Amino acid sequence: MNPTFDAVIGSWPFEPWLYVSLLLAAGIYLRGWLVLHRRGPRRWSLNQLIAFLAGLTVLFLALASPIEPFTSLLLQVHMVQHLLLMMLAPPLLWLGAPQFPLLLGLPRPLRTYWLAPLFRSHFLRRTFQILTHPVAAWLLFTAATWFWHLPPIYEHVLRSEGWHYLQHISFLGTAILFWYPVIRPYPSRPSWSPWLLIPYLILADVQNTLLSALLTFSDRPLYSYYVDGPRLGNLSPLDDQAVAGVLMWVPGSVAYLVPLCVIGIRLLFGGDETTNRRPASLPGQAPGQSALPVWPALPIVGQSRSFVEPTAFDVLKVPLVGRFLRWRYARLSFQVPLLLLAGFMVYDGFRGPPIGAMNLAGVLPWIHWRGLIVLGTLVAGNVFCMACPFMVPRTLARRWLPRGRSWPSWLRNKWLAVFLLIAFLWAYEAFALWDSPWWTAWIVLAYFTAAFVIDGFFRGAAFCKYVCPIGQFNFVQSLISPLQIKVRNPVVCASCRTKDCIRGREDIPGCELHLYQPRKSSNMDCTFCLDCIHACPHDNVGILAEAPGKELWHDSFRSGLGRFSKRPDLAALIVVLAFGAFVNAAGMVAPVLEWQDQLTSLLRQRSQLLASSLFYVFGLLVLPVLLVGTATALSSFSGQPKVSRLRVATRFSYALVPLGFSMWLAHYSFHFLASFDAVIPVLQRLAGDLGWAALGKPAWVRACCRPVAGWLPRLEILFLDLGLLLSLYSGYRIAQNRSQRASEALKVLAPWALLIVVLFAAGVWIVLQPMQMRGTLPAGG
């Protein structure tokens, strides 16, 4: 017999307490399930019994099979045990809807005298609701995963039986909390929007991918315990660690992505099943008695009250965070620190070293600000405009500024912003702004001056709405953010007579961008200034969660904007930003840089200014007109009622927003994650120049020639994958609005889908190319 196989067969641990516990749980559940199955066989089917018993079986395999003793010999076996405890057993247990079966399976005296007082405890109910909220459950689950995989903690666990048990309890407990919002076992009644589960599972997969990539691609064993211990076969500790990382990566991602797809399909095509779910048969209800629209009074599932549809997640209802944002000076408290930081950046840009990687004006805006702006937009909407420091001088001097003029009617569109965006994207590369602290400082000062002058003479935040290129970038990208400022209850607004959200009241201004909240839809032109929230006397404006990208395929009338289909200027802005994402990233990869060198040599130029200009003219003007025009022309052969080609191009351009944002996200997050600590030596250097040596001497190795982690390109491709799917779906919904028949909608969509796929393929190619690491010192620098 094979020695390894013989060792497996002879290594079944004897754990009587575990055997008894699992058998007792199975018996209690079976007893209660039989009672419920007799009362409501459709509600309490055999599938639930099988799922719960399968969950107990997985626990048995994880803790009472040869897997347990072999965890001290192989890291990959230990990883299998963790996967069983965290990603397989908990969802199976919740699929069994165990609350009622376990309750009814217990003896009546135990239910009456021991459990009933606990069930009536408001504290326990509230605690469970907090722990199973997606935010808290994700944080606990992620913290447990990373904490127990820290090398010192992990090795201590392997050497201590008590700590090993504690690790198992932590893994299983946090996983049970984590999978509860995903499964939502009957009769759960969540008070948060089910759309929150989309980022919930995506972020869980991202953190799992980061940890597994760290194990897979590490060039040395992270846990010395497995290096010093006995080995099985010829597997080296490093190979064992790589296999463990792959096991965490692939099956772990499947565990997150499968329910993500199922939930996404249900939400997009079938609605949320929780909104129409009713208990067919409740414990103690007579057979044949009609079900009541009242949930049972169990502390684990909530208080007894009439069923209501779950309300959307509202940031203003989050403890502490909501109270802070309701504070009148919440926005100013964000703006002032950024204003001070901008001041230091301008000072260093003029007075510091001219090398970008050694200057605050070369590192902070082009690595950290760009990375944080896309990550912040993805998570929380237009948070940068809310914290914009350029508005502080105007706000402080508002009482002395005339502000009596109206913005010229011929400029009340996005064409000026489109021109400024094209100019900025070209100038960024043509004049190497990323490596010129002096020019960066001047750009910042020009921004302050423009905001001050324009908003000083014109009403209605004209600079933000019509001029600011950064603001236009934020407006467009936040169209797929999960958060937007909107009214909670339209009925309240219908009865409001004062309209303070747009007019203002007392010393609180209304919306300067003329976005009337009851008719506002999407984040376009919304700076998240919070003035409407502070001005509303009915507390009827919140920061609510919505389906990401939902507003792209709706063409309803929007306050301050009109209809998307009648805004070619806005469509042009979207096209420029979408193509600009790919052109901006392509301008930093090795093949494009080599082509520019060859073109410069062919044209006999001393600098790359002409070659770079030609590249951006082609990428930002010629290529968009060519590709979008071709897609528009092909759509006209779909047999649909005649619509102007400008109208078609305008409407379908909105489908490019998700893919364009995914490219910006992939590109900027690459630089940020690869060089996030490059600012540390710059701050040390600046502090030393100002005579404050407390930060120590600059450690320039942090800003020099760091190898790119292997997981970064994979993360970028994941972003592009998500952008591709959302763009295709948005395009389909837009086409569906033109024709209710799926075949006709697909004909209209086909050329635009081809354009989206071509851009996606270009993005993947860009990600896989060597990219210039800007903002860092070269090797030997």
Buried (B, 14 or more C-beta within 10 A) or exposed (E): EEEEEEBBEEBEEEBEEBEEBBEEBBEBBBBBBBBBBEBBEEBBEEEBBEBBBBBBBBBBBBBBBBBBBBBBBBBBBBBBBBBBBBBBBBBBBBBBBBBBBBBBBBEEEEBEEEBEEEBEEEEBBEEBBEBBBBBBBBEBBBEBBEEBBEEEEBBBBBEEEEBBEEBBEBBBBBBBBBBBBBBBBBBBBBEBBBBBBBBBBBBBBBBBBBBBBBBBEBEEBBBEBBBEEEEEEEBEBBEBBBBBBBBBBEBBBEBBBEBBEEBBEEBEEEEBEBEEBEBBBBBEBEEEEEEEEEBBEBBBBBBEEEBEEBBBBBBBBBEEEBEEBEEEEBBBEBBBEBBEBBEBBBBBBBBBBEBBBBBBBBBBBBBBBBBBBBBBBBEBBBBBBBBBBBBBBBBEEEEEBEBEEEBEEEBBBBBBBBEBBBEBBBBBBBBBBBBBBBBBBBBBBEBBEBBBEBBBBBBBBBBBBBBBBBBBBBBBBBBBBBBBBBBBEEEBBEEBEEBBBBEBBEEBBBBBBBBBBBBBBBBBBBBBBBBBBBBBEBEBBBBBBBBBBBBBBBBEEBBBBEEBBBBBBBBBBBBBBBBBBBBBBBBBBEEBBEEBEEBBEEEEEEEBBBBBBBBBEEBBEEBBEEBBEEBBEBBBEBEBEEEEEEBBBBBBBBBBBBBBBBBBBBBBBBBBBBBBEBBBBBBBBBBBEEEEEEBEEBEBEBBBEBEBBEBBBEBBBBBBBBBBBBBBBBBBBBBBBBBEEEEBBBBBBBBBBBBBBEBBEBBBEBBEBEBBBBBBBEEEE
